[in-house]
Amino acid sequence: MFTTAYPRVATPRGGSAARNNHRTATRIVATVTALALGGAFTLAAPLAASADEHTESYAKGQFLSGTIAGFDLDQIVSLGAAEASNDGTQSAQIEKDPLDADVLDGTVVVEETDSPQIELDGVQIGPAAQYAEANNDGTSLGASGAIGDDGAIGVGRHQDTPPANATLDLQALLGNEFASTLADLKLELGALAASAEADLEVASGDYQIADAVLTFSSPAIANLTPKVDSALQEIEDALGDLVGSNGALIDDVNGLLVDLDPVLNLLGGDANVTATINAGNLEEIVHSILEDAYGNGAVWFDLETGEVHVDLELLLGGDLNNLAPGTELLSDAVVNQILEGITTTVATIADQVVDKVEDALHDATVDIHADLSTNVAQSPIVQEVCQLVDRVLTTPVLTDVTAVERLLNGLTGDLGGLLNAGIIGSLTDSLPDGVGDYVLDGNGVLKRITGFVNQTVQETVCNTTSTPVAPLTTSVTLDIEATVDELIDGAAARAVAAVEILGVDANLDLSLLIDGLGDSLLDGLFDGDGAVQDLVDALETGLVHPATEGLLGTGVGSVGDALRDVLSVQANVQELDDGQFTETAVRVSVLGDDLATLSLAEAIVGPNVTTIVDPECTDPDGCDTGGVTVTPPGGGGSGAGSLAYTGIGIATLIAVILALLAAGAYLVRESYRRNHPVVTTIG
């Protein structure tokens, strides 16, 4: 919905007094010239002009005009305009029509069949004045915007100049194509004004733009802190890989100890081992260099919200009121300067983050502690112990067996068979024998036991014994304290180790260990595939590349595409069409006039204009404006032009000029005499 705004009002170029003085001086000169011509005409031949020939003039002042979706705004809402015309017989026709912003009431339905609804609530304007003056001498003045009661740009002689500001919500005109990269695109214009003056064939225009501010936001450059924090996770992960239970630093210590003795494996269950790298709170360190807003006075942007604020006046040199006709405020050079400035800043921030993190890593403190103590069991002492032992042996008394005895007792035949049959025994078996038993002696001869005798003998008895041995202790206690840089340089502020192997002190080569730790830190943090490079890659992927593509990308939908190719904002638009001259302070076009064209602060004069001059031009030989030499009113020119409207012949004109010269010479001479009286000297 259209709302009334009252932003600041700036003093136009040259100040209001300068503008009013210029117009006053012009009118005075015109009056004097007219009087002189009138006097000259009384001396010259009768004028050739006919009383039936009249000089037409026309003027119009309109603050807001244009088209949206092919429909003229005048057909959509009653914007109104100050419009005056004079057929050459009328007195001065003056129209003052202040534009009331309340007529812009938002959504308006065009009356034609099948016409779309057009949203106008994206255009906000403040009160603006509109002025038109058409005179019967062919002069005319049109003005609109921040103008005075007399149509003069600036404060005006009545000190009641309206602010004539405008805010254009351009986002609604772009559609959804740029939604992913561009939002809240607005153009704020302050104290707009335009005036056009015509004197028959010659016209000039002037304009005022107190300020012009372009604002937009882009997700591509928003959420700086979360994006940086996400990238910092690469560093945290890399530090975890270095100091974790299976990290590179513990592997370095463990490898050296295991080489010394496998028992000193720190990865065992009884080991107490820790490794830390303290680089500080990296998020806090990095956040300290992130700012709420970046940029300079002309362009500043918030990389948290993605908001961009562009002061086009400062960006274009501090003056919007001396621009060449048709100057494109959003030229490729200007847009690229804006967007490249932002993307360069984003890239610089990424570099600063990397530098800050890299410095923190170089200065980070490394602490490694390991202690392990284990009792190693020893083999027992095994030995054989022998001693002499008395033993009583019972020995049978044997007698020979006669043939008759053998026959009588059935002991004939094979002795082996008798033995197997159990009829006789053997001294070598384990079966008990008694008196009267027949046995085979050690030689296999059959004998009969007649009795037993006891005999004491000594023999050596040996036994194996095992004597336990106390376990021996193997242990290590190690502490290393240093910065990352110290370890990379092969040094440490503190490095101590006590190693005992099976109860015997052993030496640990700490210099070798420190070198290994330094190599691991260099590889893990600073080499081409280390943590810092991972951070660089993450910032490029999550921060720099989205900003570059979203703002400067050549693909469809970038901010650069929208500002360079879709939108056009022109200042000091001057047009000459069929005798009418139009001066427009600002013209905004979307899609090359196809979608929308809004003209803000427009002034029109005519209908006989053929030449446009610079309003500041006073050179009678003409002024160079953009390569085309034009002649100011009253100065030179061909026999055509304004002479056609005077009705004065060439001969008459020459007579008039001669009369003026003669009158001028007389006035000069008389003035000199009055100011330089004759002094008579008496001798």
C-alpha positions, 0 to 999 in steps of 0.5 A, a space after each residue: 500500500 502506498 504510504 506517505 514518507 517524509 525523508 530528508 531534503 537536500 539543497 540542490 546543486 548551486 543552492 536555491 538562491 542560485 537557481 532563483 537568482 539565475 531565473 530572476 537575472 534571465 527575466 531581467 535581461 529579457 525585460 531590458 531586451 524587450 524594452 530596448 527592442 521596443 525602443 528600437 522598433 520606434 526607430 526602425 521600419 514597421 514590424 513585419 509580424 502579423 497580429 494574427 500570428 500567435 505563439 503557442 506554448 505548453 508545459 507539464 509537471 508530473 512527479 510520477 508516471 510510467 507503465 507497469 505490465 504494459 499499462 499506463 499508470 495514468 490509467 491505473 490510478 489518478 496520479 494527476 499532473 500540473 498541465 498548462 497550454 497557451 495558444 498565444 492569445 491568452 495571459 500566462 496560464 499557470 497550473 499548480 497541482 501538488 501530488 497527494 500520496 494518498 491516491 496511491 492506495 495499493 492494489 488497483 484493478 485495471 478496468 479492461 477485460 482480462 487485465 491483471 491486478 497490479 501491486 503498487 504498494 511497492 512504491 512509496 512517495 512523499 508529498 511532491 509539488 507539480 507546476 506548469 506555466 505557459 506564456 503567450 510569448 512562446 516561453 513555458 516552464 514545467 516542474 515537479 518534485 521538490 520545487 517552490 511555489 514558483 516552480 523553482 527547484 529547491 526551497 523556493 521563494 515561499 519556503 514551502 518546498 515538499 520533500 518529494 522523496 520516493 522509495 521503490 520496492 523493486 523486489 516485487 518487480 523481479 519475480 521469483 527468478 532471483 529469490 535465492 540470491 536477492 531479497 528486499 531490493 529497494 531504491 530510496 530517492 530523496 528530494 527529487 525535482 525536475 524542471 524544463 524551460 522553453 523559449 520558442 525553439 530552445 529549451 533547457 532542463 535541470 534536475 535534482 537528486 538529493 540522495 539515492 540509496 540502493 539497498 538489498 539483501 542476499 542469502 549468498 553473503 548472510 550468516 557469516 558467523 555460522 559459515 565460519 564456525 562450520 569451517 572451523 570444525 575442520 580444525 577441530 577434527 584435525 586436532 582430534 586426529 592428532 591427540 585421540 587415543 589412536 592419534 598421531 602424537 600418541 602413536 609417535 610416543 608409543 612406537 618409540 617405547 615399543 621399540 625399546 621394549 614391547 612391554 611398554 605398549 601404551 595402548 595396553 589396558 594399564 597405561 595412563 596416556 594423554 595428549 592435548 593441543 590447546 589452541 584456545 577457543 578458535 570460535 572466540 578468536 575468529 569472532 573477534 575479527 568479524 564485524 557487524 558491518 563492512 565497507 566504506 561510506 559509499 557501500 556497507 554491508 552486513 555479512 550476518 543479515 546479508 543486507 547491502 546499503 549503497 549510497 549512489 551519490 558517494 559512489 559516483 563522486 559525491 554529486 548526483 546533480 551534475 551528471 550527463 544526460 541519461 547517466 545510468 546509475 547502475 552501469 556495469 562499472 558501478 554494479 561491478 564495483 559494488 559487488 566486487 567490493 563485497 566479494 573481495 571483502 568476503 575473500 579478505 575475511 576468509 584470508 583473515 580467518 585462516 591467518 588468525 587460525 594459523 597463528 593460533 595453531 603455531 602458538 598452541 601448547 602441546 602436552 603429552 603425558 604417559 605413565 605405565 608400570 607393569 610387573 614382569 613375572 620371572 621363571 622359577 629356579 628349577 634344580 635336581 637334589 640327590 641324597 644317599 638313602 639306607 634301604 633294607 633288601 630281603 633276599 631269598 635263599 635258593 637251593 638247587 632242585 634235583 632231577 628226582 625232585 623235579 620228577 616228583 613235583 611234575 616240574 619236567 618239561 619246558 620251564 617257560 611253559 611252567 612259568 606261563 602256567 604259574 607253576 613256577 615263579 620268577 625272581 624278576 616279576 613283581 609277584 610275591 614268593 614264599 619258602 618252598 616256592 620254585 622260581 627261576 633265578 636271574 639266570 633262568 635256572 630253576 631253584 627252590 626258596 628255602 628261606 629269606 635273609 634281610 640286607 641293608 644297602 645305601 642308594 642315591 635318591 634324586 628329586 627335582 625342585 622349583 624355587 619361585 623368583 620375584 617379578 621385575 618391574 618395567 615402567 615409564 613416566 614421560 612428560 612433554 610440554 611445548 608449543 607446536 612451533 617448538 616441536 616443529 623446530 625440534 625443541 621443547 620447553 619441557 621434556 622428561 622421561 624415566 624408563 625402567 626395564 626389568 628393574 634396570 634403568 634405560 635411556 629414551 632418546 627424547 630428541 628422536 621423539 620430539 622430531 617425530 612429534 614435530 613431523 606429525 604436527 607439520 603434516 597434520 596441521 600445515 602441509 598441503 593436505 593438513 588442517 589449515 588447507 581443509 579450513 581454506 577449502 571449507 571457507 571457499 565452499 561455504 563462504 567465498 564461492 557462494 558469495 562470488 556466484 550469488 553476486 557475480 555469477 554469470 548464471 541465471 539468478 545472480 545479483 549481478 544479473 539483476 542489477 546489470 541486466 534486469 534493472 536500469 536506473 537513469 538520472 537526468 533523462 532528456 528527451 526531445 520528441 516532436 517539438 516537446 522536450 522532457 526532463 526527468 530526474 530519475 527513470 527506473 526500468 525493469 527488463 528494458 521497459 518491458 515489465 515496468 518503467 517509472 519516471 520520477 520528477 518529470 517536466 515537459 515543455 514545448 511544442 516548438 523545441 528543436 534545440 536543447 541547451 545547458 541551463 548554465 550555458 551563457 556563451 553566445 557562441 554556443 556550449 558543447 554538450 555531449 559533442 553537440 554544439 547548441 546555442 543558448 537563447 539569444 545567442 547566434 544561430 541561423 536565420 531560422 529558429 526563433 526568428 520565424 516567430 518574431 515576424 521581423 525581416 532581416 533588414 528590420 533586424 539589422 536596423 534594430 541592431 544598429 539602433 541598439 548600438 547607437 543607443 548603447 554608445 550614447 548611454 555609455 558616453 553620457 554615463 562617463 560624463 556624469 561620472 567624470 566631470 570636467 575640471 577646469 584648472 586656472 593658471 
